Amino acid sequence: MSGVIRLTFVSTNPGKAREVREILAPYGIRVHWRRRRLPEPQADDLSTVVRSKLAAVKDIPGNVLVEDSGLFIDSLAGFPGVYSAHFLSAWGFGPMLELLRRRARDAEFRAAAGLRVGSRTRIFTGTVRGTIAPRARGTAGFGYDPIFVPHGWTKTFAQVPPAAKNRLSHRSRAVRKVGEYLARRTTTS
């Protein structure tokens, strides 16, 4: 088997779809974005959420990818974690930055990418450590990008071009593992 690998990425987030396309392009993977709201059960870990999302896309043929990510702040016992998207849409950055005024700002972005190939599923993870900025900075990216500063950087993810973010981000680390896996499968088939 050779040529282009086709993959359907299911998400409501156009920013994630753009990132996934850019990250997988070097692997010869053509990504089709399918906008669909997927269930996000209350769970303690991203892998459980991703498994639920994979179960909800059984009707989509071919290679299918779903993803979930979260911001885990050490001094808040991992909050907002798996509730990151819900918290941000309900409250924005203000309450979180207020909570962190007198607390340590160490945090970790985590991502879980769930891949279904035929009847098999695999979950790939990626993390990046950093700190929470005292205020939002930058206009690129989406979600928590304006307040997350990766270790070794002075800028937030939202202050750098997408290509720079995609070299380091939690999502890129998980999705690159998907690309490597699919590329290996293609060369050994």
Order of alpha helices (4+ residues) and beta strands (2+ residues): beta-alpha-beta-alpha-beta-beta-alpha-alpha-beta-beta-beta-alpha-alpha
